[in-house]
Amino acid sequence: MAAMLIGIELQVRRIEEPCLRHVHGAAWQEYAARTGRFVPGLGRLR
């Protein structure tokens, strides 16, 4: 279970977030600063 959670976290941080940042730019960065990665309010980007 721990390995699966670590794998998902790495996938999101290394692949999905850079892609979203590239495609959507500042709008995505503002959204990520307001919301959480997996749970609302937790894991916000700065």
C-alpha distance matrix in Angstrom:
0.0 3.8 5.5 5.1 6.3 8.7 9.9 10.8 12.4 14.3 15.4 16.8 18.5 20.0 20.9 21.1 22.7 25.3 26.2 26.7 28.7 30.9 31.5 32.0 33.2 34.1 33.3 29.6 29.7 31.4 28.9 25.9 27.8 28.2 24.8 21.1 18.5 16.1 17.8 21.6 23.0 20.0 19.6 23.2 24.7 27.9
3.8 0.0 3.8 5.4 5.2 6.2 8.5 10.0 10.6 12.3 14.2 15.5 16.5 18.0 19.6 20.1 21.2 23.7 25.1 25.6 27.2 29.5 30.6 31.0 31.7 32.6 32.1 28.4 28.1 29.9 27.8 24.5 26.0 26.8 23.7 19.9 17.3 15.5 17.3 21.0 21.8 18.5 17.6 21.3 22.6 25.5
5.5 3.8 0.0 3.8 5.5 5.1 6.1 8.7 9.9 10.5 12.2 14.3 15.3 16.1 17.5 18.6 20.1 22.1 23.4 24.4 26.1 28.0 29.1 30.1 30.8 32.0 31.8 28.0 27.8 30.0 28.0 24.7 26.6 27.7 24.7 21.0 18.0 16.6 19.0 22.7 23.6 20.3 18.8 22.2 23.0 26.0
5.1 5.4 3.8 0.0 3.8 5.5 5.0 6.2 8.6 9.9 10.5 12.4 14.3 15.3 16.0 16.5 18.4 20.8 21.5 22.3 24.4 26.3 27.0 27.9 29.0 30.3 29.7 25.9 26.2 28.3 26.0 22.9 25.2 26.0 22.7 19.2 16.0 14.2 16.9 20.6 22.0 19.0 17.8 21.0 22.0 25.3
6.3 5.2 5.5 3.8 0.0 3.8 5.4 5.2 6.1 8.6 9.9 10.7 12.3 14.1 15.2 15.3 16.5 19.2 20.4 20.7 22.5 24.8 25.6 26.0 26.9 27.9 27.3 23.5 23.5 25.4 23.1 19.9 21.9 22.6 19.4 15.8 12.8 11.1 13.6 17.2 18.4 15.3 14.1 17.5 18.7 22.0
8.7 6.2 5.1 5.5 3.8 0.0 3.8 5.5 5.1 6.2 8.6 10.0 10.6 11.9 13.7 14.6 15.5 17.7 19.3 20.1 21.5 23.6 25.0 25.6 26.1 27.2 27.1 23.3 22.9 25.1 23.4 19.9 21.7 23.1 20.2 16.7 13.5 12.9 15.6 19.0 19.6 16.1 14.2 17.4 17.9 20.9
9.9 8.5 6.1 5.0 5.4 3.8 0.0 3.8 5.4 5.2 6.1 8.7 10.0 10.4 11.5 12.6 14.4 16.3 17.4 18.6 20.3 22.0 23.2 24.3 25.1 26.7 26.5 22.7 22.8 25.3 23.4 20.2 22.5 24.0 21.1 17.8 14.2 13.7 16.9 20.2 21.3 18.2 16.0 18.8 19.0 22.1
10.8 10.0 8.7 6.2 5.2 5.5 3.8 0.0 3.8 5.4 5.0 6.2 8.7 10.0 10.4 10.4 12.2 14.8 15.5 16.1 18.2 20.1 20.9 21.7 22.8 24.2 23.6 19.8 20.2 22.5 20.3 17.3 19.9 20.9 17.8 14.7 11.0 10.3 13.8 17.0 18.4 15.6 13.7 16.3 16.8 20.2
12.4 10.6 9.9 8.6 6.1 5.1 5.4 3.8 0.0 3.8 5.5 5.3 6.2 8.5 10.0 10.1 10.7 13.3 14.9 15.3 16.6 19.0 20.2 20.6 21.2 22.2 22.0 18.3 18.0 20.3 18.5 15.1 17.2 18.7 15.9 12.6 9.2 9.4 12.6 15.5 16.2 13.2 10.7 13.4 13.7 16.9
14.3 12.3 10.5 9.9 8.6 6.2 5.2 5.4 3.8 0.0 3.8 5.4 5.2 5.7 7.8 9.3 10.2 11.8 13.6 14.9 16.0 17.8 19.5 20.5 20.8 22.2 22.6 18.8 18.4 21.3 19.9 16.5 18.7 20.7 18.4 15.4 11.9 12.8 16.2 18.8 19.3 16.3 13.3 15.5 14.9 17.8
15.4 14.2 12.2 10.5 9.9 8.6 6.1 5.0 5.5 3.8 0.0 3.8 5.7 5.5 5.5 6.6 8.8 10.5 11.2 12.7 14.5 16.0 17.1 18.4 19.3 21.2 21.2 17.5 17.8 20.8 19.1 16.1 18.9 20.7 18.2 15.6 11.9 12.6 16.4 18.9 19.9 17.4 14.6 16.3 15.7 18.9
16.8 15.5 14.3 12.4 10.7 10.0 8.7 6.2 5.3 5.4 3.8 0.0 3.8 5.8 5.7 4.8 5.9 8.7 9.7 10.2 12.0 14.1 15.1 15.7 16.6 18.1 17.9 14.1 14.4 17.1 15.3 12.4 15.3 17.0 14.5 12.1 8.5 9.9 13.6 15.6 16.6 14.4 11.6 12.9 12.4 15.7
18.5 16.5 15.3 14.3 12.3 10.6 10.0 8.7 6.2 5.2 5.7 3.8 0.0 3.8 6.0 6.4 5.6 7.4 9.9 10.6 11.1 13.4 15.3 15.8 15.8 17.1 17.6 14.0 13.4 16.4 15.4 12.0 14.3 16.7 14.9 12.6 9.5 11.7 15.0 16.7 16.8 14.4 10.9 12.0 10.6 13.5
20.0 18.0 16.1 15.3 14.1 11.9 10.4 10.0 8.5 5.7 5.5 5.8 3.8 0.0 3.8 6.4 6.7 6.7 8.9 11.0 11.5 12.7 14.9 16.3 16.3 18.2 19.1 15.7 15.3 18.7 18.0 14.9 17.3 19.9 18.3 16.3 13.1 15.2 18.6 20.4 20.6 18.2 14.7 15.5 13.7 16.1
20.9 19.6 17.5 16.0 15.2 13.7 11.5 10.4 10.0 7.8 5.5 5.7 6.0 3.8 0.0 3.8 5.9 5.9 6.3 8.8 10.3 11.0 12.5 14.4 15.1 17.6 18.1 14.7 15.2 18.6 17.5 15.0 18.0 20.3 18.5 16.8 13.5 15.4 19.0 20.7 21.5 19.5 16.3 16.8 15.2 17.9
21.1 20.1 18.6 16.5 15.3 14.6 12.6 10.4 10.1 9.3 6.6 4.8 6.4 6.4 3.8 0.0 3.8 5.7 5.2 6.2 8.6 10.0 10.6 11.9 13.2 15.5 15.3 11.7 12.9 15.9 14.4 12.2 15.6 17.4 15.5 14.2 11.0 12.9 16.5 17.8 18.9 17.4 14.6 14.8 13.5 16.6
22.7 21.2 20.1 18.4 16.5 15.5 14.4 12.2 10.7 10.2 8.8 5.9 5.6 6.7 5.9 3.8 0.0 3.8 5.4 5.1 6.0 8.5 9.9 10.3 10.7 12.5 12.7 9.1 9.4 12.7 11.7 9.2 12.3 14.6 13.2 12.3 9.7 12.6 15.7 16.4 16.9 15.6 12.4 12.0 10.1 12.9
25.3 23.7 22.1 20.8 19.2 17.7 16.3 14.8 13.3 11.8 10.5 8.7 7.4 6.7 5.9 5.7 3.8 0.0 3.8 5.5 5.0 6.1 8.6 10.0 9.8 12.2 13.3 10.3 10.3 14.0 13.9 11.8 14.4 17.2 16.4 15.8 13.4 16.4 19.5 20.1 20.2 18.9 15.5 14.8 12.2 14.2
26.2 25.1 23.4 21.5 20.4 19.3 17.4 15.5 14.9 13.6 11.2 9.7 9.9 8.9 6.3 5.2 5.4 3.8 0.0 3.8 5.4 5.1 6.2 8.5 9.5 12.6 13.1 10.3 11.6 15.0 14.4 13.1 16.2 18.4 17.4 17.1 14.6 17.2 20.4 20.9 21.7 20.7 17.7 16.9 14.8 17.0
26.7 25.6 24.4 22.3 20.7 20.1 18.6 16.1 15.3 14.9 12.7 10.2 10.6 11.0 8.8 6.2 5.1 5.5 3.8 0.0 3.8 5.4 5.2 5.8 7.4 10.0 9.7 6.7 8.7 11.8 10.8 10.0 13.3 15.2 14.3 14.6 12.7 15.4 18.2 18.2 19.0 18.6 16.0 14.7 12.9 15.2
28.7 27.2 26.1 24.4 22.5 21.5 20.3 18.2 16.6 16.0 14.5 12.0 11.1 11.5 10.3 8.6 6.0 5.0 5.4 3.8 0.0 3.8 5.6 5.5 4.9 7.4 8.5 6.1 6.7 10.2 10.5 9.6 12.1 14.7 14.7 15.3 13.9 17.1 19.6 19.3 19.4 19.0 16.1 14.2 11.6 13.1
30.9 29.5 28.0 26.3 24.8 23.6 22.0 20.1 19.0 17.8 16.0 14.1 13.4 12.7 11.0 10.0 8.5 6.1 5.1 5.4 3.8 0.0 3.8 5.9 5.6 9.2 10.6 9.1 10.0 13.4 13.9 13.4 15.9 18.3 18.4 18.9 17.3 20.4 23.1 22.9 23.1 22.7 19.7 18.0 15.3 16.5
31.5 30.6 29.1 27.0 25.6 25.0 23.2 20.9 20.2 19.5 17.1 15.1 15.3 14.9 12.5 10.6 9.9 8.6 6.2 5.2 5.6 3.8 0.0 3.8 6.0 9.6 9.7 8.5 10.9 13.6 13.4 13.7 16.6 18.4 18.2 19.1 17.6 20.3 23.0 22.6 23.3 23.3 20.8 19.0 16.8 18.4
32.0 31.0 30.1 27.9 26.0 25.6 24.3 21.7 20.6 20.5 18.4 15.7 15.8 16.3 14.4 11.9 10.3 10.0 8.5 5.8 5.5 5.9 3.8 0.0 3.8 6.6 6.0 5.4 8.2 10.2 10.2 11.3 13.9 15.4 15.6 17.2 16.4 19.2 21.4 20.4 21.0 21.5 19.2 17.0 15.0 16.4
33.2 31.7 30.8 29.0 26.9 26.1 25.1 22.8 21.2 20.8 19.3 16.6 15.8 16.3 15.1 13.2 10.7 9.8 9.5 7.4 4.9 5.6 6.0 3.8 0.0 3.8 5.6 5.7 6.6 9.0 10.3 11.0 12.8 15.0 15.9 17.5 17.0 20.3 22.3 21.2 21.1 21.4 18.9 16.3 13.7 14.3
34.1 32.6 32.0 30.3 27.9 27.2 26.7 24.2 22.2 22.2 21.2 18.1 17.1 18.2 17.6 15.5 12.5 12.2 12.6 10.0 7.4 9.2 9.6 6.6 3.8 0.0 3.8 5.4 4.9 6.2 8.6 9.8 10.6 12.6 14.4 16.6 16.9 20.3 21.6 20.0 19.4 20.2 18.0 14.9 12.4 12.4
33.3 32.1 31.8 29.7 27.3 27.1 26.5 23.6 22.0 22.6 21.2 17.9 17.6 19.1 18.1 15.3 12.7 13.3 13.1 9.7 8.5 10.6 9.7 6.0 5.6 3.8 0.0 3.8 5.5 5.3 6.3 8.7 10.1 11.1 12.6 15.1 15.7 18.7 19.8 17.9 17.9 19.2 17.5 14.5 12.8 13.5
29.6 28.4 28.0 25.9 23.5 23.3 22.7 19.8 18.3 18.8 17.5 14.1 14.0 15.7 14.7 11.7 9.1 10.3 10.3 6.7 6.1 9.1 8.5 5.4 5.7 5.4 3.8 0.0 3.8 5.4 5.0 6.0 8.5 10.0 10.5 12.3 12.3 15.4 17.0 15.6 15.8 16.5 14.6 11.9 10.3 11.9
29.7 28.1 27.8 26.2 23.5 22.9 22.8 20.2 18.0 18.4 17.8 14.4 13.4 15.3 15.2 12.9 9.4 10.3 11.6 8.7 6.7 10.0 10.9 8.2 6.6 4.9 5.5 3.8 0.0 3.8 5.4 5.1 6.2 8.9 10.2 11.9 12.2 15.8 17.0 15.6 14.9 15.4 13.1 10.0 7.7 8.4
31.4 29.9 30.0 28.3 25.4 25.1 25.3 22.5 20.3 21.3 20.8 17.1 16.4 18.7 18.6 15.9 12.7 14.0 15.0 11.8 10.2 13.4 13.6 10.2 9.0 6.2 5.3 5.4 3.8 0.0 3.8 5.5 5.2 6.6 9.0 11.7 13.1 16.4 16.9 14.7 13.7 15.1 13.6 10.1 8.8 9.0
28.9 27.8 28.0 26.0 23.1 23.4 23.4 20.3 18.5 19.9 19.1 15.3 15.4 18.0 17.5 14.4 11.7 13.9 14.4 10.8 10.5 13.9 13.4 10.2 10.3 8.6 6.3 5.0 5.4 3.8 0.0 3.8 5.4 5.3 6.3 9.2 10.6 13.4 13.9 11.8 11.7 13.2 12.2 9.2 8.9 10.5
25.9 24.5 24.7 22.9 19.9 19.9 20.2 17.3 15.1 16.5 16.1 12.4 12.0 14.9 15.0 12.2 9.2 11.8 13.1 10.0 9.6 13.4 13.7 11.3 11.0 9.8 8.7 6.0 5.1 5.5 3.8 0.0 3.8 5.4 5.3 6.8 7.6 11.0 12.0 10.6 10.1 10.6 8.8 6.0 5.5 8.0
27.8 26.0 26.6 25.2 21.9 21.7 22.5 19.9 17.2 18.7 18.9 15.3 14.3 17.3 18.0 15.6 12.3 14.4 16.2 13.3 12.1 15.9 16.6 13.9 12.8 10.6 10.1 8.5 6.2 5.2 5.4 3.8 0.0 3.8 5.9 7.8 9.8 13.1 13.1 11.2 9.4 10.3 8.9 5.2 4.7 5.6
28.2 26.8 27.7 26.0 22.6 23.1 24.0 20.9 18.7 20.7 20.7 17.0 16.7 19.9 20.3 17.4 14.6 17.2 18.4 15.2 14.7 18.3 18.4 15.4 15.0 12.6 11.1 10.0 8.9 6.6 5.3 5.4 3.8 0.0 3.8 7.1 10.1 12.6 11.8 8.9 7.5 9.7 9.8 6.5 7.9 9.1
24.8 23.7 24.7 22.7 19.4 20.2 21.1 17.8 15.9 18.4 18.2 14.5 14.9 18.3 18.5 15.5 13.2 16.4 17.4 14.3 14.7 18.4 18.2 15.6 15.9 14.4 12.6 10.5 10.2 9.0 6.3 5.3 5.9 3.8 0.0 3.8 6.8 8.9 8.2 5.7 5.5 7.4 7.7 5.7 8.1 10.6
21.1 19.9 21.0 19.2 15.8 16.7 17.8 14.7 12.6 15.4 15.6 12.1 12.6 16.3 16.8 14.2 12.3 15.8 17.1 14.6 15.3 18.9 19.1 17.2 17.5 16.6 15.1 12.3 11.9 11.7 9.2 6.8 7.8 7.1 3.8 0.0 3.8 5.7 5.4 4.7 4.7 4.6 4.7 4.6 7.7 10.9
18.5 17.3 18.0 16.0 12.8 13.5 14.2 11.0 9.2 11.9 11.9 8.5 9.5 13.1 13.5 11.0 9.7 13.4 14.6 12.7 13.9 17.3 17.6 16.4 17.0 16.9 15.7 12.3 12.2 13.1 10.6 7.6 9.8 10.1 6.8 3.8 0.0 3.8 6.1 7.3 8.2 6.7 5.2 6.5 8.3 12.0
16.1 15.5 16.6 14.2 11.1 12.9 13.7 10.3 9.4 12.8 12.6 9.9 11.7 15.2 15.4 12.9 12.6 16.4 17.2 15.4 17.1 20.4 20.3 19.2 20.3 20.3 18.7 15.4 15.8 16.4 13.4 11.0 13.1 12.6 8.9 5.7 3.8 0.0 3.8 6.7 8.8 7.3 7.3 9.5 11.9 15.5
17.8 17.3 19.0 16.9 13.6 15.6 16.9 13.8 12.6 16.2 16.4 13.6 15.0 18.6 19.0 16.5 15.7 19.5 20.4 18.2 19.6 23.1 23.0 21.4 22.3 21.6 19.8 17.0 17.0 16.9 13.9 12.0 13.1 11.8 8.2 5.4 6.1 3.8 0.0 3.8 6.2 5.5 7.5 9.5 12.8 15.9
21.6 21.0 22.7 20.6 17.2 19.0 20.2 17.0 15.5 18.8 18.9 15.6 16.7 20.4 20.7 17.8 16.4 20.1 20.9 18.2 19.3 22.9 22.6 20.4 21.2 20.0 17.9 15.6 15.6 14.7 11.8 10.6 11.2 8.9 5.7 4.7 7.3 6.7 3.8 0.0 3.8 5.7 8.2 8.6 12.1 14.8
23.0 21.8 23.6 22.0 18.4 19.6 21.3 18.4 16.2 19.3 19.9 16.6 16.8 20.6 21.5 18.9 16.9 20.2 21.7 19.0 19.4 23.1 23.3 21.0 21.1 19.4 17.9 15.8 14.9 13.7 11.7 10.1 9.4 7.5 5.5 4.7 8.2 8.8 6.2 3.8 0.0 3.8 6.7 6.5 10.3 12.3
20.0 18.5 20.3 19.0 15.3 16.1 18.2 15.6 13.2 16.3 17.4 14.4 14.4 18.2 19.5 17.4 15.6 18.9 20.7 18.6 19.0 22.7 23.3 21.5 21.4 20.2 19.2 16.5 15.4 15.1 13.2 10.6 10.3 9.7 7.4 4.6 6.7 7.3 5.5 5.7 3.8 0.0 3.8 5.7 9.3 11.8
19.6 17.6 18.8 17.8 14.1 14.2 16.0 13.7 10.7 13.3 14.6 11.6 10.9 14.7 16.3 14.6 12.4 15.5 17.7 16.0 16.1 19.7 20.8 19.2 18.9 18.0 17.5 14.6 13.1 13.6 12.2 8.8 8.9 9.8 7.7 4.7 5.2 7.3 7.5 8.2 6.7 3.8 0.0 3.8 6.4 9.3
23.2 21.3 22.2 21.0 17.5 17.4 18.8 16.3 13.4 15.5 16.3 12.9 12.0 15.5 16.8 14.8 12.0 14.8 16.9 14.7 14.2 18.0 19.0 17.0 16.3 14.9 14.5 11.9 10.0 10.1 9.2 6.0 5.2 6.5 5.7 4.6 6.5 9.5 9.5 8.6 6.5 5.7 3.8 0.0 3.8 6.5
24.7 22.6 23.0 22.0 18.7 17.9 19.0 16.8 13.7 14.9 15.7 12.4 10.6 13.7 15.2 13.5 10.1 12.2 14.8 12.9 11.6 15.3 16.8 15.0 13.7 12.4 12.8 10.3 7.7 8.8 8.9 5.5 4.7 7.9 8.1 7.7 8.3 11.9 12.8 12.1 10.3 9.3 6.4 3.8 0.0 3.8
27.9 25.5 26.0 25.3 22.0 20.9 22.1 20.2 16.9 17.8 18.9 15.7 13.5 16.1 17.9 16.6 12.9 14.2 17.0 15.2 13.1 16.5 18.4 16.4 14.3 12.4 13.5 11.9 8.4 9.0 10.5 8.0 5.6 9.1 10.6 10.9 12.0 15.5 15.9 14.8 12.3 11.8 9.3 6.5 3.8 0.0
